[in-house]
Amino acid sequence: MSEQKSFWDRNAGRYDRFMRKDRAAYEEMYTLIRPVVKAKTVLELATGTGLIAKHIVNAAAHIEATDASAEMIAEAKRDDRSAKLHFSVQDMFCLPYADKSFDVVIVSNALHIVPQPEKALAEIHRVLKEDGVLIAPTFTHAGNSFSGKVKAFFMKLAGFPLHSRWTSEGYLRFLRQNGWSVRKSVVLKASFLLTYAECVKSEGQDVIF
């Protein structure tokens, strides 16, 4: 995790500029997320500079927005003007929250860049209420065109920590295999195909922590 953390620390200052090209896809994503978080207590993992949290906080009751990168959190705090939004540095594999603490957990564009995404899902399962919702939009690189695959190749050369290459179908299957029922999915067009997944806990399925 230390190498990955240093990559995001180094790139925190330019992250928002990098994401501008996908603004339209993110606007669609905010529209999908807002009704789900309305008046809910929300945890966001891998918040980065807080782009999602800041765009949906008016709908939520409260958001705990976390990231492993201290530099990303420092950037996020620069223009945080909402009393309902709290940023902190946390490890998504070992969260300091009690079991069943949150109505909604958001982990956006993160599961493909961590070495053990199933371990992160197990920790999310622990802190999410039984009737809670997981929102897990993720770039699904394996479903891209040739040009998209070339972009991914050069990003990896630059040190981008890409651990999992999923198609949209493969990603949804991965979620189902790790304790989740996908109640809604949408593929959004961005620099890389972005698979929006909205999930609830699978009934009768135990998750090993």
DRENPA-3360 file (N, C-alpha, C; in nm, 2 decimals, always signed):
BEGIN
1 = MSEQKSFW = +0.08/-0.12/+0.00/+0.00/+0.00/+0.00/+0.09/+0.13/+0.00 ~ +0.21/+0.12/+0.05/+0.29/+0.24/+0.06/+0.33/+0.30/-0.07 ~ +0.36/+0.21/-0.17/+0.39/+0.26/-0.30/+0.27/+0.33/-0.37 ~ +0.15/+0.26/-0.35/+0.03/+0.32/-0.40/+0.00/+0.45/-0.34 ~ +0.02/+0.46/-0.20/-0.01/+0.59/-0.13/+0.08/+0.70/-0.18 ~ +0.21/+0.67/-0.21/+0.30/+0.77/-0.25/+0.26/+0.82/-0.39 ~ +0.21/+0.73/-0.48/+0.16/+0.77/-0.61/+0.05/+0.88/-0.60 ~ -0.04/+0.85/-0.51/-0.15/+0.95/-0.49/-0.11/+1.07/-0.42;
9 = DRNAGRYD = -0.02/+1.06/-0.33/+0.04/+1.18/-0.26/+0.11/+1.27/-0.36 ~ +0.18/+1.21/-0.45/+0.26/+1.29/-0.55/+0.16/+1.36/-0.65 ~ +0.05/+1.30/-0.68/-0.04/+1.35/-0.78/-0.16/+1.42/-0.73 ~ -0.17/+1.44/-0.60/-0.29/+1.50/-0.54/-0.32/+1.64/-0.60 ~ -0.22/+1.72/-0.62/-0.23/+1.86/-0.66/-0.29/+1.87/-0.81 ~ -0.27/+1.77/-0.89/-0.31/+1.77/-1.03/-0.44/+1.68/-1.05 ~ -0.48/+1.61/-0.95/-0.59/+1.52/-0.97/-0.72/+1.58/-1.02 ~ -0.76/+1.69/-0.97/-0.89/+1.75/-1.02/-0.88/+1.79/-1.17;
17 = RFMRKDRA = -0.76/+1.84/-1.21/-0.74/+1.88/-1.35/-0.75/+1.75/-1.44 ~ -0.69/+1.64/-1.39/-0.69/+1.52/-1.46/-0.84/+1.47/-1.48 ~ -0.92/+1.49/-1.38/-1.06/+1.43/-1.38/-1.16/+1.52/-1.46 ~ -1.12/+1.64/-1.50/-1.21/+1.73/-1.57/-1.26/+1.68/-1.70 ~ -1.18/+1.60/-1.77/-1.22/+1.54/-1.90/-1.34/+1.45/-1.88 ~ -1.36/+1.39/-1.76/-1.47/+1.30/-1.74/-1.59/+1.37/-1.66 ~ -1.59/+1.50/-1.67/-1.69/+1.58/-1.60/-1.84/+1.53/-1.63 ~ -1.86/+1.51/-1.76/-2.00/+1.47/-1.80/-2.04/+1.34/-1.74;
25 = AYEEMYTL = -1.95/+1.24/-1.74/-1.98/+1.11/-1.68/-2.00/+1.13/-1.53 ~ -1.92/+1.21/-1.46/-1.94/+1.23/-1.32/-2.07/+1.30/-1.29 ~ -2.11/+1.39/-1.37/-2.24/+1.46/-1.35/-2.35/+1.36/-1.35 ~ -2.34/+1.26/-1.45/-2.44/+1.16/-1.45/-2.44/+1.07/-1.32 ~ -2.32/+1.05/-1.28/-2.30/+0.97/-1.16/-2.36/+1.04/-1.03 ~ -2.34/+1.17/-1.02/-2.39/+1.24/-0.91/-2.55/+1.23/-0.91 ~ -2.60/+1.24/-1.03/-2.75/+1.23/-1.04/-2.80/+1.09/-1.00 ~ -2.72/+0.99/-1.02/-2.76/+0.85/-0.98/-2.75/+0.84/-0.83;
33 = IRPVVKAK = -2.65/+0.90/-0.77/-2.61/+0.88/-0.63/-2.70/+0.96/-0.54 ~ -2.74/+1.09/-0.57/-2.81/+1.18/-0.48/-2.94/+1.12/-0.42 ~ -3.02/+1.05/-0.50/-3.15/+0.99/-0.44/-3.12/+0.88/-0.34 ~ -3.01/+0.81/-0.36/-2.97/+0.70/-0.27/-2.92/+0.75/-0.14 ~ -2.85/+0.86/-0.13/-2.79/+0.91/-0.01/-2.88/+1.01/+0.06 ~ -3.00/+1.04/+0.00/-3.09/+1.15/+0.06/-3.12/+1.12/+0.21 ~ -3.08/+1.21/+0.29/-3.10/+1.21/+0.44/-3.03/+1.09/+0.50 ~ -2.93/+1.03/+0.44/-2.86/+0.91/+0.49/-2.72/+0.95/+0.55;
41 = TVLELATG = -2.67/+0.86/+0.64/-2.53/+0.87/+0.69/-2.44/+0.79/+0.59 ~ -2.34/+0.86/+0.54/-2.27/+0.80/+0.43/-2.12/+0.80/+0.47 ~ -2.05/+0.69/+0.42/-1.91/+0.67/+0.43/-1.86/+0.67/+0.29 ~ -1.76/+0.75/+0.25/-1.69/+0.74/+0.12/-1.55/+0.70/+0.14 ~ -1.51/+0.59/+0.08/-1.37/+0.54/+0.08/-1.30/+0.59/-0.05 ~ -1.17/+0.62/-0.04/-1.09/+0.66/-0.16/-1.16/+0.79/-0.22 ~ -1.19/+0.88/-0.13/-1.25/+1.01/-0.17/-1.17/+1.09/-0.26 ~ -1.03/+1.07/-0.26/-0.94/+1.16/-0.33/-0.95/+1.30/-0.28;
49 = TGLIAKHI = -0.98/+1.39/-0.38/-0.99/+1.54/-0.34/-1.14/+1.57/-0.30 ~ -1.22/+1.47/-0.28/-1.36/+1.49/-0.24/-1.46/+1.53/-0.34 ~ -1.43/+1.51/-0.47/-1.51/+1.55/-0.58/-1.66/+1.50/-0.56 ~ -1.67/+1.37/-0.54/-1.81/+1.31/-0.52/-1.87/+1.36/-0.40 ~ -1.80/+1.36/-0.28/-1.86/+1.40/-0.15/-1.91/+1.54/-0.16 ~ -1.84/+1.63/-0.22/-1.88/+1.77/-0.23/-2.00/+1.79/-0.32 ~ -2.02/+1.71/-0.42/-2.13/+1.72/-0.51/-2.26/+1.66/-0.46 ~ -2.25/+1.57/-0.36/-2.37/+1.51/-0.31/-2.40/+1.54/-0.16;
57 = VNAAAHIE = -2.32/+1.62/-0.10/-2.34/+1.64/+0.05/-2.47/+1.71/+0.08 ~ -2.52/+1.79/-0.01/-2.64/+1.86/+0.02/-2.76/+1.77/+0.03 ~ -2.75/+1.65/-0.03/-2.86/+1.55/-0.03/-2.85/+1.47/+0.10 ~ -2.72/+1.44/+0.15/-2.70/+1.35/+0.26/-2.72/+1.41/+0.39 ~ -2.74/+1.33/+0.50/-2.75/+1.38/+0.63/-2.61/+1.41/+0.68 ~ -2.51/+1.32/+0.65/-2.37/+1.34/+0.70/-2.28/+1.25/+0.61 ~ -2.16/+1.30/+0.58/-2.07/+1.22/+0.50/-1.93/+1.22/+0.57 ~ -1.88/+1.10/+0.60/-1.74/+1.07/+0.64/-1.67/+1.04/+0.51;
65 = ATDASAEM = -1.58/+1.12/+0.47/-1.51/+1.10/+0.34/-1.36/+1.07/+0.38 ~ -1.31/+0.96/+0.33/-1.18/+0.91/+0.38/-1.09/+0.88/+0.26 ~ -0.96/+0.88/+0.28/-0.86/+0.84/+0.18/-0.74/+0.80/+0.25 ~ -0.66/+0.71/+0.19/-0.53/+0.66/+0.25/-0.42/+0.77/+0.23 ~ -0.44/+0.86/+0.13/-0.34/+0.96/+0.10/-0.37/+1.09/+0.18 ~ -0.27/+1.13/+0.27/-0.28/+1.25/+0.34/-0.28/+1.37/+0.25 ~ -0.21/+1.37/+0.14/-0.21/+1.48/+0.05/-0.34/+1.50/-0.02 ~ -0.41/+1.39/-0.05/-0.54/+1.40/-0.11/-0.64/+1.46/-0.02;
73 = IAEAKRDD = -0.63/+1.42/+0.11/-0.72/+1.47/+0.21/-0.69/+1.62/+0.24 ~ -0.57/+1.66/+0.23/-0.53/+1.80/+0.25/-0.59/+1.89/+0.13 ~ -0.59/+1.83/+0.01/-0.65/+1.90/-0.10/-0.80/+1.91/-0.08 ~ -0.86/+1.80/-0.04/-1.00/+1.80/-0.02/-1.05/+1.90/+0.08 ~ -0.97/+1.92/+0.19/-1.01/+2.02/+0.29/-1.00/+2.16/+0.25 ~ -0.93/+2.19/+0.14/-0.91/+2.33/+0.11/-1.03/+2.41/+0.09 ~ -1.13/+2.35/+0.02/-1.26/+2.42/+0.00/-1.38/+2.35/+0.05 ~ -1.36/+2.29/+0.17/-1.47/+2.22/+0.24/-1.55/+2.32/+0.32;
81 = RSAKLHFS = -1.67/+2.35/+0.27/-1.75/+2.45/+0.34/-1.88/+2.39/+0.40 ~ -1.89/+2.26/+0.41/-2.01/+2.20/+0.46/-1.99/+2.14/+0.60 ~ -2.08/+2.18/+0.69/-2.07/+2.12/+0.83/-2.11/+1.97/+0.83 ~ -2.17/+1.92/+0.72/-2.21/+1.79/+0.71/-2.11/+1.69/+0.65 ~ -1.99/+1.75/+0.62/-1.89/+1.67/+0.55/-1.76/+1.67/+0.63 ~ -1.71/+1.55/+0.66/-1.58/+1.54/+0.74/-1.48/+1.46/+0.67 ~ -1.36/+1.51/+0.65/-1.26/+1.44/+0.58/-1.15/+1.39/+0.68 ~ -1.11/+1.26/+0.65/-1.00/+1.21/+0.74/-0.92/+1.10/+0.66;
89 = VQDMFCLP = -0.80/+1.08/+0.71/-0.71/+0.98/+0.65/-0.74/+0.84/+0.71 ~ -0.78/+0.74/+0.63/-0.82/+0.61/+0.68/-0.77/+0.50/+0.58 ~ -0.75/+0.38/+0.64/-0.72/+0.27/+0.56/-0.85/+0.19/+0.53 ~ -0.88/+0.17/+0.41/-1.01/+0.10/+0.38/-1.01/-0.04/+0.42 ~ -0.90/-0.10/+0.44/-0.89/-0.24/+0.49/-0.90/-0.26/+0.64 ~ -0.89/-0.15/+0.71/-0.90/-0.15/+0.86/-0.97/-0.02/+0.91 ~ -1.10/-0.01/+0.90/-1.17/+0.11/+0.93/-1.19/+0.13/+1.08 ~ -1.19/+0.25/+1.13/-1.21/+0.27/+1.28/-1.36/+0.28/+1.32;
97 = YADKSFDV = -1.45/+0.24/+1.24/-1.59/+0.25/+1.26/-1.65/+0.12/+1.32 ~ -1.76/+0.14/+1.40/-1.82/+0.02/+1.45/-1.90/-0.06/+1.34 ~ -1.93/-0.18/+1.37/-2.02/-0.26/+1.28/-2.15/-0.19/+1.25 ~ -2.19/-0.20/+1.13/-2.33/-0.15/+1.09/-2.34/+0.00/+1.13 ~ -2.25/+0.08/+1.09/-2.25/+0.23/+1.13/-2.31/+0.31/+1.02 ~ -2.31/+0.27/+0.89/-2.35/+0.36/+0.78/-2.47/+0.31/+0.70 ~ -2.55/+0.40/+0.65/-2.66/+0.37/+0.57/-2.61/+0.34/+0.42 ~ -2.51/+0.41/+0.38/-2.45/+0.40/+0.25/-2.30/+0.41/+0.25;
105 = VIVSNALH = -2.24/+0.32/+0.18/-2.09/+0.33/+0.16/-2.06/+0.35/+0.01 ~ -1.98/+0.45/-0.02/-1.94/+0.47/-0.16/-1.79/+0.44/-0.17 ~ -1.76/+0.36/-0.27/-1.62/+0.34/-0.31/-1.61/+0.35/-0.46 ~ -1.56/+0.47/-0.50/-1.56/+0.50/-0.64/-1.42/+0.49/-0.70 ~ -1.41/+0.42/-0.81/-1.28/+0.41/-0.89/-1.17/+0.37/-0.80 ~ -1.19/+0.27/-0.71/-1.08/+0.24/-0.62/-1.06/+0.08/-0.62 ~ -1.16/+0.01/-0.64/-1.15/-0.14/-0.63/-1.05/-0.20/-0.73 ~ -1.03/-0.13/-0.84/-0.94/-0.18/-0.95/-0.80/-0.14/-0.92;
113 = IVPQPEKA = -0.77/-0.06/-0.82/-0.63/-0.01/-0.79/-0.58/-0.06/-0.66 ~ -0.65/-0.14/-0.59/-0.60/-0.20/-0.47/-0.57/-0.35/-0.49 ~ -0.47/-0.40/-0.42/-0.43/-0.54/-0.44/-0.52/-0.65/-0.40 ~ -0.61/-0.62/-0.30/-0.70/-0.72/-0.25/-0.84/-0.66/-0.24 ~ -0.91/-0.63/-0.35/-1.04/-0.57/-0.35/-1.14/-0.64/-0.27 ~ -1.13/-0.78/-0.27/-1.23/-0.86/-0.19/-1.22/-0.83/-0.04 ~ -1.10/-0.80/+0.01/-1.07/-0.76/+0.15/-1.14/-0.63/+0.18 ~ -1.13/-0.53/+0.09/-1.20/-0.41/+0.11/-1.35/-0.42/+0.11;
121 = LAEIHRVL = -1.40/-0.51/+0.02/-1.55/-0.54/+0.02/-1.59/-0.60/+0.16 ~ -1.51/-0.69/+0.21/-1.55/-0.75/+0.34/-1.55/-0.64/+0.45 ~ -1.46/-0.55/+0.45/-1.46/-0.44/+0.55/-1.59/-0.35/+0.53 ~ -1.62/-0.32/+0.41/-1.74/-0.24/+0.38/-1.86/-0.32/+0.43 ~ -1.87/-0.45/+0.40/-1.98/-0.53/+0.45/-2.00/-0.51/+0.60 ~ -1.89/-0.51/+0.67/-1.89/-0.50/+0.82/-1.95/-0.36/+0.87 ~ -1.91/-0.25/+0.81/-1.95/-0.12/+0.86/-2.09/-0.07/+0.80 ~ -2.14/-0.15/+0.70/-2.27/-0.11/+0.64/-2.38/-0.17/+0.71;
129 = KEDGVLIA = -2.49/-0.10/+0.73/-2.61/-0.15/+0.80/-2.67/-0.27/+0.71 ~ -2.74/-0.35/+0.77/-2.80/-0.47/+0.70/-2.88/-0.43/+0.58 ~ -2.96/-0.32/+0.60/-3.04/-0.27/+0.48/-2.97/-0.16/+0.41 ~ -2.84/-0.15/+0.43/-2.76/-0.04/+0.36/-2.73/-0.07/+0.22 ~ -2.68/+0.03/+0.15/-2.65/+0.03/+0.01/-2.50/+0.06/-0.02 ~ -2.44/-0.02/-0.10/-2.30/+0.00/-0.14/-2.31/+0.06/-0.29 ~ -2.24/+0.17/-0.31/-2.23/+0.23/-0.44/-2.09/+0.22/-0.48 ~ -2.06/+0.15/-0.59/-1.92/+0.12/-0.62/-1.90/+0.14/-0.77;
137 = PTFTHAGN = -1.89/+0.26/-0.82/-1.86/+0.29/-0.96/-1.71/+0.26/-0.98 ~ -1.68/+0.19/-1.09/-1.54/+0.16/-1.12/-1.51/+0.16/-1.27 ~ -1.39/+0.21/-1.30/-1.35/+0.21/-1.44/-1.32/+0.06/-1.47 ~ -1.39/+0.01/-1.58/-1.37/-0.13/-1.62/-1.29/-0.13/-1.75 ~ -1.16/-0.13/-1.73/-1.06/-0.11/-1.84/-1.06/-0.22/-1.94 ~ -1.10/-0.34/-1.90/-1.09/-0.45/-2.00/-1.20/-0.44/-2.10 ~ -1.30/-0.36/-2.08/-1.40/-0.34/-2.18/-1.38/-0.23/-2.28 ~ -1.26/-0.17/-2.27/-1.23/-0.06/-2.36/-1.19/-0.09/-2.50;
145 = SFSGKVKA = -1.19/+0.01/-2.58/-1.14/+0.00/-2.72/-0.99/-0.01/-2.72 ~ -0.93/-0.03/-2.83/-0.78/-0.04/-2.84/-0.72/+0.08/-2.79 ~ -0.77/+0.20/-2.82/-0.71/+0.33/-2.78/-0.72/+0.34/-2.63 ~ -0.83/+0.29/-2.57/-0.84/+0.29/-2.42/-0.74/+0.20/-2.36 ~ -0.71/+0.08/-2.42/-0.61/-0.01/-2.36/-0.47/+0.05/-2.38 ~ -0.45/+0.13/-2.48/-0.32/+0.19/-2.50/-0.30/+0.30/-2.39 ~ -0.41/+0.37/-2.36/-0.40/+0.47/-2.25/-0.37/+0.41/-2.12 ~ -0.44/+0.29/-2.09/-0.42/+0.22/-1.96/-0.27/+0.17/-1.95;
153 = FFMKLAGF = -0.22/+0.13/-2.07/-0.08/+0.08/-2.07/+0.02/+0.19/-2.03 ~ +0.00/+0.31/-2.09/+0.09/+0.42/-2.05/+0.07/+0.48/-1.91 ~ -0.05/+0.47/-1.86/-0.08/+0.51/-1.73/+0.00/+0.42/-1.63 ~ +0.00/+0.29/-1.66/+0.07/+0.19/-1.58/+0.22/+0.22/-1.58 ~ +0.27/+0.25/-1.70/+0.41/+0.29/-1.71/+0.45/+0.41/-1.62 ~ +0.35/+0.50/-1.61/+0.37/+0.62/-1.53/+0.36/+0.59/-1.38 ~ +0.33/+0.47/-1.34/+0.32/+0.43/-1.20/+0.18/+0.42/-1.15 ~ +0.07/+0.43/-1.24/-0.06/+0.42/-1.19/-0.09/+0.28/-1.15;
161 = PLHSRWTS = -0.14/+0.26/-1.02/-0.15/+0.12/-0.97/-0.27/+0.05/-1.01 ~ -0.27/-0.01/-1.13/-0.38/-0.08/-1.18/-0.37/-0.23/-1.15 ~ -0.45/-0.28/-1.06/-0.43/-0.42/-1.01/-0.53/-0.52/-1.08 ~ -0.65/-0.47/-1.11/-0.76/-0.55/-1.17/-0.81/-0.49/-1.30 ~ -0.82/-0.57/-1.40/-0.88/-0.53/-1.53/-1.01/-0.61/-1.55 ~ -1.12/-0.55/-1.53/-1.25/-0.61/-1.55/-1.32/-0.56/-1.67 ~ -1.40/-0.64/-1.73/-1.51/-0.59/-1.82/-1.62/-0.55/-1.72 ~ -1.72/-0.49/-1.78/-1.84/-0.45/-1.69/-1.90/-0.58/-1.63;
169 = EGYLRFLR = -1.92/-0.68/-1.72/-1.99/-0.80/-1.67/-1.90/-0.87/-1.57 ~ -1.77/-0.87/-1.59/-1.68/-0.94/-1.50/-1.67/-0.87/-1.37 ~ -1.68/-0.73/-1.37/-1.68/-0.66/-1.24/-1.81/-0.69/-1.16 ~ -1.92/-0.69/-1.23/-2.05/-0.72/-1.16/-2.05/-0.86/-1.10 ~ -1.99/-0.95/-1.18/-1.97/-1.09/-1.13/-1.89/-1.10/-1.00 ~ -1.78/-1.02/-1.01/-1.69/-1.01/-0.89/-1.76/-0.96/-0.77 ~ -1.85/-0.86/-0.78/-1.92/-0.81/-0.67/-2.02/-0.92/-0.61 ~ -2.08/-0.99/-0.70/-2.18/-1.10/-0.66/-2.11/-1.21/-0.59;
177 = QNGWSVRK = -1.98/-1.24/-0.63/-1.91/-1.35/-0.57/-1.85/-1.31/-0.43 ~ -1.86/-1.18/-0.40/-1.81/-1.14/-0.27/-1.91/-1.08/-0.18 ~ -2.03/-1.14/-0.18/-2.13/-1.10/-0.08/-2.23/-0.99/-0.12 ~ -2.24/-0.96/-0.25/-2.33/-0.85/-0.29/-2.43/-0.89/-0.39 ~ -2.55/-0.83/-0.38/-2.65/-0.84/-0.49/-2.65/-0.71/-0.56 ~ -2.63/-0.71/-0.69/-2.63/-0.58/-0.77/-2.78/-0.55/-0.81 ~ -2.83/-0.44/-0.75/-2.97/-0.40/-0.77/-2.98/-0.30/-0.89 ~ -2.87/-0.24/-0.93/-2.87/-0.15/-1.04/-2.73/-0.13/-1.09;
185 = SVVLKASF = -2.72/-0.13/-1.23/-2.59/-0.10/-1.29/-2.61/-0.02/-1.42 ~ -2.52/+0.07/-1.44/-2.52/+0.15/-1.56/-2.38/+0.17/-1.61 ~ -2.36/+0.16/-1.74/-2.22/+0.18/-1.80/-2.22/+0.32/-1.85 ~ -2.13/+0.41/-1.80/-2.12/+0.54/-1.84/-2.00/+0.56/-1.93 ~ -2.01/+0.65/-2.03/-1.90/+0.67/-2.12/-1.80/+0.78/-2.06 ~ -1.68/+0.74/-2.04/-1.58/+0.83/-1.99/-1.45/+0.80/-2.06 ~ -1.33/+0.85/-2.01/-1.20/+0.82/-2.07/-1.19/+0.67/-2.08 ~ -1.23/+0.60/-1.98/-1.24/+0.45/-1.98/-1.39/+0.42/-1.94;
193 = LLTYAECV = -1.44/+0.31/-1.99/-1.58/+0.28/-1.95/-1.60/+0.27/-1.80 ~ -1.70/+0.34/-1.75/-1.72/+0.35/-1.61/-1.85/+0.27/-1.57 ~ -1.83/+0.17/-1.49/-1.95/+0.08/-1.46/-2.00/+0.12/-1.32 ~ -2.12/+0.19/-1.32/-2.18/+0.23/-1.19/-2.26/+0.11/-1.14 ~ -2.23/+0.07/-1.01/-2.29/-0.05/-0.95/-2.35/-0.01/-0.82 ~ -2.48/-0.04/-0.80/-2.55/-0.01/-0.67/-2.58/-0.15/-0.61 ~ -2.54/-0.18/-0.49/-2.55/-0.31/-0.44/-2.61/-0.31/-0.30 ~ -2.67/-0.43/-0.26/-2.71/-0.46/-0.12/-2.65/-0.59/-0.08;
201 = KSEGQDVI = -2.65/-0.61/+0.05/-2.59/-0.74/+0.10/-2.67/-0.86/+0.05 ~ -2.60/-0.96/+0.00/-2.66/-1.08/-0.04/-2.73/-1.15/+0.08 ~ -2.85/-1.20/+0.07/-2.92/-1.27/+0.17/-2.86/-1.41/+0.19 ~ -2.83/-1.44/+0.32/-2.79/-1.57/+0.35/-2.65/-1.61/+0.31 ~ -2.57/-1.50/+0.28/-2.43/-1.53/+0.24/-2.34/-1.47/+0.34 ~ -2.26/-1.55/+0.40/-2.16/-1.51/+0.50/-2.04/-1.45/+0.43 ~ -1.98/-1.34/+0.49/-1.86/-1.29/+0.44/-1.75/-1.31/+0.54 ~ -1.64/-1.36/+0.50/-1.53/-1.39/+0.59/-1.44/-1.27/+0.60;
209 = F = -1.42/-1.23/+0.73/-1.34/-1.11/+0.75/-1.20/-1.14/+0.78;
% end
